[in-house]
Amino acid sequence: MEFSVSVIIPVYNGEQFIEKAILSALNQPEVTEVIVVDDGSTDDTQIILEELKSNNPKIKVFHHKNNQNKGRSASRNLGIEKATENYIAFLDADDFYLENRFQADKEKLALDTNIDGIYNAVGYHFYRDATVEERKSFELNMVKKAIKPTELFKALFSGELGHFHVNGLTVKKKVFNKSGLFNERLKVGEDTELFWRMALKCQLKTGLLNTPVAIRGVHDNNVFNRKDLYKTYTIKMYETLFFWMDKNGIKKNYADETLKIIWLIKYKQDIGLIQAIFYWNFLFLNNMKFLFSTLSIKYFPIVRLRQQLFPFLFINRNPPA
């Protein structure tokens, strides 16, 4: 398979950064098209895009119907739909690629045709003042060591070996037939949830661990500063993964791990028994495969809360002398 790449860049009010992002993608010899999806920008982003597009036929600009603002997931999905090359890579509008971004990917993918994609290290650049602690924690966005494709889901899901970023990912376009697209119901965490699905369905291989291929821009408007969004959407991220597992024949043990996290989040919210039963209905009545499994019993609220509901059954009747 010829190695040619479509780079997809979603942008919303990115006049400050978008030119640098696009030029960094055009600078890569493997990139034959840069697909920019303007997600309803209200600043001068569109003016910049039109000027860049007029000077380079590789740049293709798309919009949602009626110039709606539909979010990153919908914008990336539109880009995937419009992409024409065999491989797809992503770049956020406030980030940029480094030189030779795809060289190592091209070599690894040529050696093993069974690989569906490569993920690489991504670095950081501060556009604002940063504390010493921030500079230490924002060094490299990458897993800590090479991970076998068959072990990637467990590693990413637990977080024990770190995480990778969408800017460092290169995948075959047909991967999305297996994993599905970005979940448009998630405002944050949509990339993480997709990585989990890819890890379960595809063969993703570790690329460059210590050398970044792209740079994330850190500034005051980064979405990862929005703790309110993450508080709301973290559990939705696990829920949508669980629903996807049911419809895609994923083994029960993976669903069990997902339900453990969902239960812990709900338990910390200190919901009552009636609310917990309604929530159980929400999870399992929409998942027929897992409804008729031991998981529906294991995670039924009365079973999960049995020690709290019936403490007298757990009294040690033979206390030590």
LUMGU-112036 format. One line per 2 residues: number of its first residue (from 1); their letters; for each residue x negated, y negated, z negated of C-alpha. Coordinates in Angstrom, 3 decimals. Layout:
% residues N
NUM) A) X:Y:Z  ...
END
This chain:
% residues 321
1) ME) 0.000:0.000:0.000  -1.348:-3.380:0.994
3) FS) -2.055:-5.599:-1.999  -0.200:-8.840:-1.378
5) VS) 1.432:-10.808:-4.166  4.511:-12.942:-4.594
7) VI) 4.053:-15.294:-7.562  7.283:-16.374:-9.224
9) IP) 7.372:-19.666:-11.148  10.557:-20.769:-12.926
11) VY) 10.565:-24.475:-13.773  12.809:-26.831:-15.680
13) NG) 11.700:-30.452:-16.067  8.084:-29.502:-15.539
15) EQ) 6.817:-32.623:-13.779  3.812:-32.798:-16.105
17) FI) 2.505:-29.301:-15.337  4.072:-27.807:-12.210
19) EK) 1.510:-28.967:-9.643  -1.379:-27.429:-11.571
21) AI) 0.521:-24.143:-11.892  1.312:-23.934:-8.182
23) LS) -2.167:-24.861:-7.028  -3.701:-22.261:-9.340
25) AL) -1.519:-19.596:-7.687  -2.291:-20.800:-4.156
27) NQ) -5.983:-20.567:-4.992  -5.741:-16.763:-5.225
29) PE) -6.498:-15.056:-1.870  -4.098:-12.183:-2.629
31) VT) -1.129:-14.537:-3.017  0.858:-14.901:0.193
33) EV) 3.855:-16.735:-1.276  4.599:-18.851:-4.314
35) IV) 8.282:-18.749:-5.152  9.351:-21.666:-7.319
37) VD) 12.844:-21.613:-8.801  13.889:-25.081:-9.913
39) DG) 16.275:-24.427:-12.779  18.287:-27.632:-12.500
41) ST) 15.496:-30.091:-13.321  16.518:-33.686:-14.004
43) DD) 13.039:-35.269:-13.933  10.709:-35.682:-10.926
45) TQ) 10.001:-31.965:-10.568  11.941:-31.715:-7.311
47) II) 10.044:-34.634:-5.757  6.727:-32.956:-6.599
49) LE) 7.931:-29.626:-5.225  9.064:-31.113:-1.921
51) EL) 5.736:-32.859:-1.441  3.738:-29.715:-2.199
53) KS) 6.005:-27.606:-0.021  5.582:-29.927:2.956
55) NN) 1.827:-29.349:2.844  1.784:-25.571:2.347
57) PK) 4.115:-22.995:3.955  3.318:-20.460:1.222
59) IK) 5.433:-22.477:-1.215  9.120:-21.537:-1.209
61) VF) 11.564:-23.439:-3.408  14.946:-22.116:-4.520
63) HH) 17.774:-23.382:-6.711  20.730:-21.838:-8.463
65) KN) 24.149:-22.562:-7.008  25.126:-26.200:-7.557
67) NQ) 21.668:-26.824:-9.084  22.777:-25.207:-12.330
69) NK) 20.442:-24.735:-15.282  20.670:-20.978:-15.943
71) GR) 17.523:-20.262:-17.946  14.237:-18.452:-17.419
73) SA) 15.658:-14.968:-16.957  18.109:-15.944:-14.228
75) SR) 15.392:-18.000:-12.526  12.869:-15.172:-12.562
77) NL) 15.535:-12.766:-11.322  16.340:-15.079:-8.416
79) GI) 12.635:-15.197:-7.639  12.406:-11.391:-7.641
81) EK) 15.389:-11.243:-5.292  13.718:-13.674:-2.867
83) AT) 10.231:-12.128:-3.058  9.015:-10.385:0.095
85) EN) 5.656:-8.934:-0.941  4.782:-5.524:-2.389
87) YI) 3.566:-6.879:-5.715  5.031:-9.458:-8.058
89) AF) 3.367:-11.632:-10.675  4.778:-14.358:-12.871
91) LD) 3.536:-17.730:-14.002  5.255:-20.136:-16.347
93) AD) 5.429:-23.711:-15.084  3.295:-25.113:-17.920
95) DF) 0.566:-22.484:-17.476  -2.040:-21.723:-14.826
97) YL) -4.096:-18.904:-13.341  -7.854:-18.676:-13.565
99) EN) -10.165:-17.865:-10.655  -10.020:-14.265:-9.387
101) RF) -6.724:-13.671:-11.184  -5.883:-10.544:-9.146
103) QA) -9.300:-9.118:-8.265  -9.442:-6.478:-11.025
105) DK) -5.760:-5.596:-10.533  -6.321:-4.972:-6.840
107) EK) -9.221:-2.625:-7.545  -7.421:-0.638:-10.258
109) LA) -4.219:-0.238:-8.268  -6.159:0.943:-5.221
111) LD) -7.792:3.703:-7.274  -4.533:5.144:-8.598
113) TN) -1.373:4.895:-6.519  0.728:6.289:-9.389
115) ID) 0.223:3.121:-11.435  3.224:0.784:-11.353
117) GI) 1.478:-2.236:-12.814  -1.392:-3.787:-14.749
119) YN) -1.311:-6.119:-17.755  -4.223:-8.397:-18.669
121) AV) -5.390:-10.845:-21.302  -4.087:-14.419:-21.275
123) GY) -5.787:-17.352:-23.010  -4.577:-20.693:-24.353
125) HF) -5.147:-24.378:-23.690  -3.952:-27.066:-26.112
127) YR) -2.347:-30.165:-24.657  -1.901:-31.496:-28.184
129) DA) -3.935:-31.610:-31.373  -4.285:-28.177:-32.957
131) TV) -5.178:-27.037:-36.444  -8.097:-24.712:-37.117
133) EE) -5.604:-21.944:-37.924  -3.805:-22.450:-34.617
135) RK) -7.018:-22.262:-32.634  -7.886:-18.992:-34.352
137) SF) -4.461:-17.431:-33.844  -4.109:-18.712:-30.268
139) EL) -7.214:-17.186:-28.728  -6.113:-14.278:-26.541
141) NM) -2.654:-12.905:-25.862  -3.378:-9.204:-25.336
143) VK) -3.273:-5.735:-26.837  -6.242:-4.780:-29.014
145) KA) -7.400:-1.762:-27.027  -6.636:0.258:-23.917
147) IK) -3.356:2.160:-24.280  -2.217:5.221:-22.355
149) PT) 0.954:4.488:-20.344  2.784:7.240:-22.219
151) EL) 1.969:5.560:-25.541  2.652:1.972:-24.479
153) FK) 6.249:1.732:-25.674  5.383:2.877:-29.184
155) AL) 2.443:0.441:-29.333  4.410:-2.563:-28.062
157) FS) 7.514:-1.781:-30.097  5.595:-1.524:-33.367
159) GE) 3.346:-4.480:-32.531  0.465:-2.738:-34.279
161) LG) -1.836:-3.123:-31.282  -0.699:-6.578:-30.243
163) HF) 1.274:-7.729:-27.212  0.695:-8.970:-23.685
165) HV) 2.123:-11.974:-21.852  4.102:-12.170:-18.626
167) NG) 1.400:-14.337:-16.996  -1.015:-11.392:-17.177
169) LT) 1.343:-8.843:-15.629  1.168:-7.588:-12.031
171) VK) 3.737:-4.982:-10.928  4.993:-3.301:-7.814
173) KK) 8.258:-4.859:-6.701  10.010:-1.487:-6.799
175) VF) 9.367:-1.328:-10.563  12.523:-3.358:-11.117
177) NK) 14.581:-0.562:-9.576  13.506:1.545:-12.564
179) SG) 13.425:-0.971:-15.385  16.084:-3.419:-14.291
181) LF) 15.670:-7.188:-14.200  15.273:-9.767:-16.961
183) NE) 18.250:-9.851:-19.308  20.046:-13.117:-18.589
185) RL) 21.913:-13.015:-21.908  18.673:-13.553:-23.820
187) KV) 17.374:-17.117:-24.135  14.147:-15.913:-25.793
189) GE) 12.551:-12.481:-26.086  13.682:-11.565:-22.579
191) DT) 10.127:-10.797:-21.462  9.416:-8.594:-24.491
193) EL) 12.630:-6.628:-23.947  11.761:-6.087:-20.285
195) FW) 8.238:-4.941:-21.190  9.774:-2.303:-23.479
197) RM) 12.000:-1.063:-20.646  9.060:-0.991:-18.254
199) AL) 6.994:0.949:-20.782  9.754:3.573:-21.026
201) KC) 10.347:3.941:-17.291  7.093:3.002:-15.557
203) QL) 3.354:3.595:-15.592  1.730:0.386:-16.824
205) KT) -2.022:0.395:-17.315  -4.243:-1.780:-19.469
207) GL) -6.338:-4.234:-17.465  -8.792:-6.831:-18.744
209) LN) -8.819:-6.888:-22.538  -11.253:-9.665:-23.379
211) TP) -11.360:-11.818:-20.253  -8.243:-13.927:-19.599
213) VA) -6.767:-14.070:-16.115  -4.391:-16.940:-16.953
215) IR) -3.971:-19.735:-19.470  -0.893:-20.640:-21.499
217) GV) -0.327:-24.326:-22.155  0.411:-25.183:-25.780
219) HD) 2.379:-28.397:-26.271  5.181:-29.827:-28.367
221) NN) 7.983:-28.456:-26.173  6.984:-24.771:-26.083
223) VF) 9.985:-22.510:-26.576  8.067:-20.364:-29.071
225) NR) 8.377:-23.312:-31.471  12.171:-22.808:-31.518
227) KD) 12.571:-20.690:-34.655  16.326:-21.203:-34.511
229) LY) 16.542:-19.446:-31.152  14.424:-16.523:-32.279
231) KT) 16.524:-16.131:-35.417  19.627:-15.781:-33.253
233) YT) 18.259:-13.739:-30.375  15.843:-11.305:-32.010
235) IK) 18.592:-8.867:-32.983  20.262:-9.339:-29.580
237) MY) 16.985:-8.260:-27.996  17.124:-4.930:-29.863
239) ET) 20.841:-4.518:-29.191  20.476:-4.939:-25.443
241) LF) 17.586:-2.476:-25.431  19.753:0.068:-27.278
243) FW) 22.619:-0.368:-24.813  20.205:-0.009:-21.893
245) MD) 18.771:3.194:-23.391  22.219:4.767:-23.461
247) KN) 22.819:4.057:-19.783  19.358:5.125:-18.604
249) GI) 18.875:8.530:-20.167  16.282:7.495:-22.735
251) KK) 15.423:10.087:-25.381  17.180:9.915:-28.725
253) NY) 13.982:9.361:-30.741  13.390:6.023:-28.996
255) AD) 16.960:4.955:-29.700  16.440:5.995:-33.323
257) ET) 13.434:3.673:-33.625  15.482:0.836:-32.163
259) LK) 18.373:1.439:-34.543  15.999:1.399:-37.520
261) II) 14.979:-2.148:-36.660  18.575:-3.219:-36.008
263) WL) 19.655:-1.786:-39.341  16.844:-3.535:-41.225
265) IK) 17.786:-6.890:-39.697  21.441:-6.396:-40.573
267) YK) 20.583:-5.176:-44.081  18.586:-8.339:-44.735
269) QD) 21.629:-10.364:-43.702  23.397:-8.759:-46.679
271) IG) 26.624:-8.044:-44.806  29.437:-6.196:-46.540
273) LI) 30.631:-2.666:-45.857  33.604:-3.718:-43.703
275) QA) 31.403:-5.971:-41.560  28.852:-3.182:-41.270
277) IF) 31.518:-0.745:-40.030  32.732:-3.251:-37.435
279) YW) 29.122:-3.681:-36.319  28.675:0.112:-36.104
281) NF) 31.737:0.176:-33.838  30.177:-2.505:-31.650
283) LF) 26.991:-0.471:-31.262  28.338:3.029:-30.789
285) LN) 31.707:2.642:-29.112  29.840:1.006:-26.212
287) NM) 27.273:3.831:-26.106  29.028:7.128:-25.461
289) KF) 25.824:9.166:-25.193  24.649:8.169:-28.651
291) LF) 28.175:8.125:-30.121  28.276:11.905:-29.698
293) ST) 24.898:12.425:-31.312  23.542:12.652:-34.834
295) LS) 22.550:8.993:-34.587  26.140:7.837:-34.996
297) IK) 26.319:9.723:-38.280  22.861:8.733:-39.453
299) YF) 23.616:5.033:-38.967  27.218:5.020:-40.140
301) PI) 27.302:2.337:-42.884  28.634:4.609:-45.638
303) VR) 25.760:6.993:-44.971  23.160:4.220:-44.809
305) LR) 24.508:2.506:-47.934  25.295:5.663:-49.892
307) QQ) 22.843:4.951:-52.699  24.161:1.400:-53.082
309) LF) 27.819:2.475:-52.883  27.552:5.589:-55.032
311) PF) 24.656:4.983:-57.450  25.974:7.537:-59.933
313) LF) 25.170:10.315:-57.470  21.507:9.363:-57.527
315) IN) 20.983:9.158:-61.279  18.113:11.307:-62.406
317) RN) 19.905:13.805:-64.605  16.662:15.180:-66.032
319) PP) 14.599:12.141:-67.000  11.062:12.825:-68.105
321) A) 10.496:13.166:-71.868
END
